[in-house]
Amino acid sequence: VGNLSIARTMVGSDNPRLFERLCHAEAACVRARGVTAQLLTFSKGGAPVKTTASIEELVVECARFALSGSPVAARFNVEPDLWTAQLDTVQISQVVHNIVLNSVQAMPDGGAIDISFKNVRVPGAADVPDLPPGIYVCVSFRDHGPGIPADQLGHIFEPYYTTKQMGSGLGLAISSSIVRAHGGAMTAASSPDMTGARFDVYLPATCVKITAPIVAAAVPDVRHNGRVLLMDDDAEVSEVAAEMLQSLGYTTTTSFHGQDAIDRVAAAQAEGASYDLVILDLTVPGGMGGKETVPHLRALNPDLAIVVTSGYADNGVLSDYSKYGFDGVLPKPFSIADLRVTIEQTLVRRQLPGRTAASVPRPGCAETHEESEQPEGDEDGHRQAWQLHDQMLSR
């Protein structure tokens, strides 16, 4: 992904056909990354990397993207004052895509999928097995296809179970696994007196309100000419990532293990030329990795922006990176766009702590899940970061 991302920027508009081919190749790699992430989540129960997000915005955007080019349209119904949720935007996007794709396949001649959002308390109006007491956002997907036969309904979340000739039997199984990893539940319903099938996704809600994007005048500049220290034990990965950083305008120094990174940060401090950001590989075989390195860097410079990166999506440090002293997370493999968004989010967060999400109770939201009382992040996916980026460039 990194090499293709660099090659695409090098070609630009000089060779449109080659540029298009590189775009297709990069898109294929990104799709493969998504499939790999789904399989890892399913096989190892990969912990979600949660942020406070608007489930409505995420589902609407993903559903429209999944339906583009199909004869099926989406109809949305949103309850007023819908709660936010703590969720992994990438994983929940996979859930929405899998469910919507299932609906499209159920209506080959076209039709509509009704997607509704509502706040739910358990126990209360919702009676969902194995769902702990608390508050949830329920997203319901209802198609108008032939429905699911009663003898198949109890098997649709089983791995490799499929009624489709070209199906893998993994989409709904993976989706159910992802939702359970979020502390929620996913159910399916279909009956002779009901048109089509309905899937209900319950995700733990929070009382955190996502504020409007910060106006440009209040946002400090995110510099693209700062100093970045990159620590990664893989020489090839380090070389590509360094070139990506340099293409974004950053002066980059590389390091291959934690102790060397510590020494370089200390030397830079002594020379009065501190680093603006450090990117640490989480795992270094036979050496000091990111988790062990970050306390030493914090002792040298408590205000240093530090990002953790790793290809191990199921590692708990990635899902709760702030607990371990990191300011941001960058899952591998990543593109130049991924790198830029992560850096900008991290630097803005360091300069404006607590400005993107405020603990403002929503109407009727008097109780919450214990793990959701303190939001684990203050970004709302890549879209807000790009909006923020555009605002800063327009100054």
ROTORDO-683991 format. One record per residue (C-alpha): residue in one letter; chain; x, y, z. Coordinates in Angstrom, 3 decimals. Each point is the difference from the previous one (the first is absolute). Layout:
<sites>
("A","A",(X,Y,Z));
...
</sites>
This chain:
<sites>
("V","A",(0.000,0.000,0.000));
("G","A",(2.780,2.426,0.920));
("N","A",(2.014,-0.589,-3.168));
("L","A",(-3.086,0.365,-2.200));
("S","A",(-1.004,3.158,1.836));
("I","A",(3.436,1.524,-0.632));
("A","A",(0.033,-1.118,-3.645));
("R","A",(-3.397,1.557,-0.591));
("T","A",(1.147,3.380,1.320));
("M","A",(3.173,-0.197,-2.127));
("V","A",(-1.922,-0.663,-3.225));
("G","A",(-2.724,2.613,0.513));
("S","A",(-1.624,1.351,-3.163));
("D","A",(3.033,-0.638,-2.222));
("N","A",(-1.229,-3.477,-0.877));
("P","A",(-3.775,-0.280,0.553));
("R","A",(-0.238,-3.662,-0.987));
("L","A",(2.805,-1.078,2.325));
("F","A",(-1.460,2.172,2.763));
("E","A",(-3.372,-1.730,-0.425));
("R","A",(1.635,-3.451,0.123));
("L","A",(1.840,0.919,3.196));
("C","A",(-3.232,1.270,1.526));
("H","A",(-1.704,-3.319,-0.810));
("A","A",(2.934,-1.962,1.441));
("E","A",(-0.012,2.064,3.197));
("A","A",(-3.776,-0.406,0.326));
("A","A",(0.393,-3.772,-0.379));
("C","A",(2.614,-0.035,2.763));
("V","A",(-2.274,2.026,2.251));
("R","A",(-2.832,-2.478,-0.622));
("A","A",(2.355,-2.864,0.798));
("R","A",(0.989,1.804,3.195));
("G","A",(-3.673,0.248,0.945));
("V","A",(-0.617,-3.689,-0.644));
("T","A",(3.086,-0.913,2.034));
("A","A",(-1.202,2.203,2.866));
("Q","A",(-3.398,-1.720,-0.075));
("L","A",(1.586,-3.455,0.091));
("L","A",(2.283,1.022,2.875));
("T","A",(-2.965,1.360,1.920));
("F","A",(-1.915,-3.214,-0.611));
("S","A",(2.841,-2.417,0.785));
("K","A",(1.673,1.841,2.907));
("G","A",(-2.706,2.345,1.204));
("G","A",(2.027,3.116,-0.812));
("A","A",(-0.721,2.756,2.512));
("P","A",(-1.767,3.015,-1.552));
("V","A",(1.948,3.280,-0.145));
("K","A",(-2.875,2.128,1.331));
("T","A",(-0.723,3.693,-0.422));
("T","A",(-3.055,2.067,0.873));
("A","A",(-2.018,0.171,-3.205));
("S","A",(-3.399,0.792,-1.446));
("I","A",(-1.412,-3.379,-1.003));
("E","A",(-2.541,1.758,-2.233));
("E","A",(2.632,1.749,-2.136));
("L","A",(2.122,-3.148,-0.256));
("V","A",(-2.872,-2.304,-1.028));
("V","A",(-1.501,2.461,-2.487));
("E","A",(3.343,0.558,-1.714));
("C","A",(0.888,-3.719,-0.126));
("A","A",(-3.453,-1.073,-1.176));
("R","A",(-0.048,2.518,-2.841));
("F","A",(3.465,-1.088,-1.073));
("A","A",(-0.943,-3.704,0.082));
("L","A",(-3.170,0.678,-2.026));
("S","A",(1.682,2.121,-2.675));
("G","A",(-0.541,-1.571,-3.407));
("S","A",(-2.684,-2.416,1.257));
("P","A",(-3.769,0.112,-0.696));
("V","A",(-0.696,0.241,3.741));
("A","A",(-0.649,3.282,1.832));
("A","A",(0.310,0.774,3.711));
("R","A",(-2.674,1.692,2.121));
("F","A",(1.074,1.376,3.389));
("N","A",(-2.035,0.667,3.128));
("V","A",(1.871,1.555,2.945));
("E","A",(-1.342,0.460,3.525));
("P","A",(0.522,3.550,1.335));
("D","A",(2.912,0.510,2.416));
("L","A",(1.648,-3.240,-1.051));
("W","A",(2.845,-0.964,2.334));
("T","A",(3.579,-0.357,-1.153));
("A","A",(2.036,-3.175,0.378));
("Q","A",(3.503,-1.176,0.785));
("L","A",(0.943,-2.016,-3.070));
("D","A",(2.701,-0.997,-2.431));
("T","A",(-1.065,1.856,-3.135));
("V","A",(1.860,-2.386,-2.325));
("Q","A",(-1.510,-3.145,1.541));
("I","A",(-3.548,1.368,0.190));
("S","A",(0.337,1.158,-3.614));
("Q","A",(0.684,-3.654,-0.853));
("V","A",(-3.147,-1.045,1.869));
("V","A",(-2.159,2.524,-1.877));
("H","A",(1.523,-0.993,-3.341));
("N","A",(-0.626,-3.715,0.638));
("I","A",(-3.629,0.516,1.032));
("V","A",(-0.820,2.380,-2.855));
("L","A",(1.691,-2.290,-2.533));
("N","A",(-2.106,-2.877,1.339));
("S","A",(-3.131,2.095,-0.589));
("V","A",(1.078,0.918,-3.535));
("Q","A",(0.490,-3.690,-0.815));
("A","A",(-3.478,-0.724,1.393));
("M","A",(-1.547,2.540,-2.418));
("P","A",(1.702,-0.572,-3.388));
("D","A",(-2.803,1.833,-1.828));
("G","A",(0.287,3.058,2.205));
("G","A",(-1.938,1.355,2.934));
("A","A",(0.611,1.858,3.225));
("I","A",(1.765,-0.665,3.267));
("D","A",(-1.432,1.776,3.040));
("I","A",(2.629,1.032,2.556));
("S","A",(-1.231,1.368,3.314));
("F","A",(1.792,1.278,3.102));
("K","A",(-1.327,0.121,3.563));
("N","A",(1.171,0.255,3.608));
("V","A",(-0.593,-3.117,2.078));
("R","A",(0.247,-0.848,3.701));
("V","A",(0.602,-3.535,1.263));
("P","A",(-1.897,-1.235,1.904));
("G","A",(-2.933,1.877,-1.412));
("A","A",(-1.550,0.189,-3.433));
("A","A",(2.638,-2.294,-1.500));
("D","A",(0.129,-3.672,0.950));
("V","A",(3.237,-1.263,-1.521));
("P","A",(1.641,-3.175,1.349));
("D","A",(3.516,0.376,1.464));
("L","A",(-0.123,3.814,-0.202));
("P","A",(1.206,1.526,3.321));
("P","A",(-2.084,2.741,1.662));
("G","A",(0.807,3.464,-1.301));
("I","A",(-0.779,2.438,-2.778));
("Y","A",(0.409,-0.828,-3.674));
("V","A",(-0.485,1.397,-3.473));
("C","A",(-1.950,-2.468,-2.120));
("V","A",(0.422,0.117,-3.777));
("S","A",(-2.588,-2.052,-1.909));
("F","A",(0.470,-1.086,-3.618));
("R","A",(-3.136,-1.318,-1.721));
("D","A",(-0.110,-1.142,-3.604));
("H","A",(-3.009,-0.979,-2.100));
("G","A",(1.341,-3.198,-1.505));
("P","A",(-1.311,-3.552,0.411));
("G","A",(1.032,-0.210,3.648));
("I","A",(1.869,-2.784,1.815));
("P","A",(-1.634,-3.441,0.380));
("A","A",(-0.641,-1.005,3.611));
("D","A",(2.256,-3.062,-0.234));
("Q","A",(2.926,2.221,-1.090));
("L","A",(-0.519,2.954,2.347));
("G","A",(1.793,-1.646,2.900));
("H","A",(3.115,-0.726,-2.086));
("I","A",(0.689,3.249,-1.857));
("F","A",(2.634,1.215,2.500));
("E","A",(1.886,-3.298,-0.136));
("P","A",(3.387,0.085,-1.799));
("Y","A",(-0.089,-1.210,-3.619));
("Y","A",(-3.777,-0.466,0.015));
("T","A",(-1.445,1.434,-3.196));
("T","A",(-2.988,-0.488,-2.276));
("K","A",(1.603,1.903,-2.878));
("Q","A",(1.811,-1.778,-2.816));
("M","A",(2.900,2.472,0.061));
("G","A",(-0.149,0.815,3.729));
("S","A",(2.840,-0.651,2.459));
("G","A",(-2.164,-0.229,3.111));
("L","A",(2.290,2.389,1.872));
("G","A",(-1.629,3.422,-0.395));
("L","A",(-2.709,-0.307,2.664));
("A","A",(2.162,-2.177,2.258));
("I","A",(2.757,2.629,-0.016));
("S","A",(-2.539,2.799,0.529));
("S","A",(-1.464,-1.741,3.033));
("S","A",(3.492,-0.565,1.395));
("I","A",(0.899,3.699,-0.442));
("V","A",(-3.178,1.187,1.721));
("R","A",(0.567,-2.382,2.934));
("A","A",(3.573,1.318,0.330));
("H","A",(-1.543,3.468,0.432));
("G","A",(-2.135,-1.264,2.881));
("G","A",(-3.144,-0.046,-2.101));
("A","A",(-2.206,-2.527,-1.765));
("M","A",(-1.296,-0.747,-3.474));
("T","A",(-3.316,-1.738,-0.674));
("A","A",(-1.934,-1.108,-3.070));
("A","A",(-3.741,-0.397,-0.542));
("S","A",(-2.206,-1.237,-2.820));
("S","A",(-3.469,-1.524,-0.066));
("P","A",(-2.696,-0.928,-2.525));
("D","A",(-2.048,3.089,0.946));
("M","A",(2.999,2.339,-0.273));
("T","A",(1.347,1.241,-3.306));
("G","A",(3.713,-0.684,-0.347));
("A","A",(2.496,-0.342,2.837));
("R","A",(1.068,2.321,2.809));
("F","A",(3.390,0.270,1.675));
("D","A",(0.300,1.925,3.272));
("V","A",(3.408,1.202,1.187));
("Y","A",(0.293,1.151,3.628));
("L","A",(3.075,2.044,0.919));
("P","A",(0.788,1.422,3.476));
("A","A",(-0.894,3.701,0.100));
("T","A",(1.722,2.917,1.709));
("C","A",(-1.153,3.351,1.321));
("V","A",(2.747,1.794,-1.930));
("K","A",(-1.136,2.603,-2.508));
("I","A",(2.103,0.474,-3.133));
("T","A",(0.418,3.726,-0.412));
("A","A",(-0.037,1.830,-3.300));
("P","A",(3.333,0.242,-1.851));
("I","A",(2.313,2.643,1.435));
("V","A",(0.058,3.224,-1.982));
("A","A",(3.228,0.686,-1.846));
("A","A",(0.914,3.113,1.994));
("A","A",(0.148,-2.048,3.215));
("V","A",(2.210,-2.752,-1.413));
("P","A",(3.778,0.272,0.304));
("D","A",(1.950,-0.754,-3.145));
("V","A",(1.024,-3.612,-0.434));
("R","A",(3.488,0.380,-1.389));
("H","A",(1.197,-2.119,-2.898));
("N","A",(3.648,0.884,0.467));
("G","A",(0.609,-1.421,3.497));
("R","A",(2.416,-2.687,1.168));
("V","A",(-1.198,-3.588,0.285));
("L","A",(1.820,-2.972,1.531));
("L","A",(-1.089,-3.358,-1.423));
("M","A",(0.893,-3.197,1.873));
("D","A",(-0.552,-3.310,-1.830));
("D","A",(2.169,-3.108,0.016));
("D","A",(-0.924,-0.930,-3.592));
("A","A",(2.427,1.834,-2.296));
("E","A",(-2.288,-0.182,-3.042));
("V","A",(-3.033,1.299,1.913));
("S","A",(2.135,2.728,1.554));
("E","A",(1.315,1.111,-3.386));
("V","A",(-3.460,0.222,-1.575));
("A","A",(-1.550,1.751,3.007));
("A","A",(2.861,2.509,0.134));
("E","A",(-0.521,0.828,-3.667));
("M","A",(-3.721,0.441,0.614));
("L","A",(0.729,2.390,2.881));
("Q","A",(2.447,1.952,-2.130));
("S","A",(-2.574,0.275,-2.792));
("L","A",(-2.279,1.690,2.540));
("G","A",(2.714,2.516,0.814));
("Y","A",(1.376,-1.418,3.237));
("T","A",(3.700,-0.310,0.801));
("T","A",(0.326,-3.645,0.978));
("T","A",(2.511,-1.963,2.061));
("T","A",(-0.219,-3.787,0.226));
("S","A",(0.803,-2.338,2.854));
("F","A",(-0.148,-3.783,0.259));
("H","A",(-0.655,-0.640,3.712));
("G","A",(-1.254,1.748,3.103));
("Q","A",(3.291,0.776,1.707));
("D","A",(1.310,1.715,-3.120));
("A","A",(-3.200,2.051,-0.175));
("I","A",(0.439,1.059,3.623));
("D","A",(3.615,1.014,-0.647));
("R","A",(-0.969,2.020,-3.076));
("V","A",(-2.783,1.853,1.819));
("A","A",(2.369,0.763,2.919));
("A","A",(2.697,1.271,-2.366));
("A","A",(-2.506,2.182,-1.869));
("Q","A",(-1.225,1.454,3.297));
("A","A",(3.559,0.824,1.029));
("E","A",(0.611,1.760,-3.323));
("G","A",(-3.199,2.036,0.312));
("A","A",(-1.481,-1.601,-3.117));
("S","A",(-2.759,-2.203,1.398));
("Y","A",(-2.095,-2.336,-2.125));
("D","A",(-3.584,1.035,-0.700));
("L","A",(-1.264,-3.561,-0.232));
("V","A",(1.246,-3.545,0.580));
("I","A",(-1.455,-3.100,-1.679));
("L","A",(0.785,-3.237,1.850));
("D","A",(-0.388,-3.545,-1.297));
("L","A",(-1.757,-1.969,2.724));
("T","A",(1.987,-3.227,-0.349));
("V","A",(3.768,-0.310,-0.476));
("P","A",(1.171,-3.640,0.173));
("G","A",(2.949,-0.274,2.361));
("G","A",(-0.064,3.723,0.806));
("M","A",(-1.940,2.774,1.697));
("G","A",(-3.347,0.591,-1.659));
("G","A",(-2.342,2.963,0.087));
("K","A",(-1.835,-0.942,3.193));
("E","A",(3.264,-0.187,1.944));
("T","A",(1.447,3.107,-1.662));
("V","A",(-2.803,2.494,0.559));
("P","A",(0.497,0.454,3.809));
("H","A",(3.654,0.966,-0.588));
("L","A",(-1.001,2.525,-2.676));
("R","A",(-2.671,1.458,2.276));
("A","A",(2.664,0.463,2.715));
("L","A",(2.148,1.935,-2.481));
("N","A",(-2.861,2.093,-1.430));
("P","A",(-3.523,-0.317,1.450));
("D","A",(-1.427,2.083,-2.850));
("L","A",(1.455,-2.101,-2.818));
("A","A",(-2.610,-1.297,-2.476));
("I","A",(0.401,-3.784,-0.295));
("V","A",(-1.811,-2.354,-2.401));
("V","A",(0.010,-3.794,0.229));
("T","A",(-0.008,-2.083,-3.174));
("S","A",(-0.378,-3.751,-0.463));
("G","A",(-1.196,-2.667,-2.377));
("Y","A",(-1.452,-2.065,2.854));
("A","A",(-3.623,1.162,-0.076));
("D","A",(-0.983,-2.215,2.947));
("N","A",(2.478,1.578,2.425));
("G","A",(-1.722,1.662,2.959));
("V","A",(2.401,2.966,-0.050));
("L","A",(-1.470,1.205,-3.308));
("S","A",(-3.559,-0.106,1.305));
("D","A",(0.879,1.980,3.152));
("Y","A",(3.116,1.894,-1.101));
("S","A",(-0.506,3.033,2.266));
("K","A",(0.143,-2.260,3.053));
("Y","A",(3.599,-0.859,-0.933));
("G","A",(1.108,3.600,-0.534));
("F","A",(-0.503,0.328,-3.763));
("D","A",(-1.794,2.909,-1.677));
("G","A",(-1.023,-1.782,-3.189));
("V","A",(-0.086,-3.348,-1.768));
("L","A",(0.997,-0.936,-3.569));
("P","A",(-0.882,-3.586,-1.011));
("K","A",(2.191,-1.601,-2.677));
("P","A",(-0.022,-0.061,-2.950));
("F","A",(-0.716,3.684,-0.535));
("S","A",(-0.121,2.406,-2.922));
("I","A",(1.251,3.583,-0.223));
("A","A",(-3.563,1.184,0.667));
("D","A",(-0.231,-2.180,3.123));
("L","A",(3.348,1.337,1.198));
("R","A",(-0.925,3.633,-0.596));
("V","A",(-3.382,-0.295,1.747));
("T","A",(1.524,-1.729,3.036));
("I","A",(2.750,2.608,0.375));
("E","A",(-2.424,2.907,-0.343));
("Q","A",(-2.487,-1.523,2.450));
("T","A",(2.778,-0.655,2.504));
("L","A",(1.570,3.446,-0.206));
("V","A",(-3.356,1.789,0.158));
("R","A",(-0.999,-2.123,2.990));
("R","A",(3.250,0.905,1.748));
("Q","A",(-0.542,3.718,-0.617));
("L","A",(-3.745,0.066,0.716));
("P","A",(-0.718,-2.600,2.712));
("G","A",(-3.662,-0.846,0.364));
("R","A",(-1.225,2.342,-2.750));
("T","A",(-1.582,-2.522,-2.371));
("A","A",(-2.203,-1.815,2.495));
("A","A",(-1.485,1.290,3.216));
("S","A",(-1.731,-1.979,2.737));
("V","A",(-3.421,1.588,-0.511));
("P","A",(-2.946,-2.174,1.147));
("R","A",(-2.506,-0.748,-2.706));
("P","A",(-3.724,0.473,0.795));
("G","A",(-1.307,-3.072,1.823));
("C","A",(3.488,-1.489,0.287));
("A","A",(0.250,-0.406,3.766));
("E","A",(1.852,-3.283,0.112));
("T","A",(2.888,-1.451,-1.952));
("H","A",(2.355,-2.948,-0.205));
("E","A",(2.879,0.158,2.423));
("E","A",(2.607,-0.317,-2.706));
("S","A",(-1.591,2.853,-1.969));
("E","A",(0.049,2.704,2.685));
("Q","A",(3.339,1.300,-1.235));
("P","A",(0.354,0.132,-3.785));
("E","A",(3.038,-1.799,-1.294));
("G","A",(0.651,2.529,-2.761));
("D","A",(-1.175,3.295,-1.319));
("E","A",(0.014,-0.607,-3.730));
("D","A",(-2.979,-1.007,-2.116));
("G","A",(1.664,-2.011,-2.736));
("H","A",(1.905,1.158,-3.013));
("R","A",(-2.693,2.316,-1.299));
("Q","A",(0.351,2.557,2.812));
("A","A",(3.777,-0.097,-0.332));
("W","A",(-0.222,0.852,-3.697));
("Q","A",(-2.456,2.808,0.753));
("L","A",(2.403,1.326,2.588));
("H","A",(2.881,-0.321,-2.443));
("D","A",(-1.884,1.946,-2.690));
("Q","A",(-0.883,2.724,2.488));
("M","A",(3.627,0.404,1.027));
("L","A",(1.248,0.143,-3.587));
("S","A",(-2.543,2.706,-0.819));
("R","A",(1.431,2.387,2.574));
</sites>
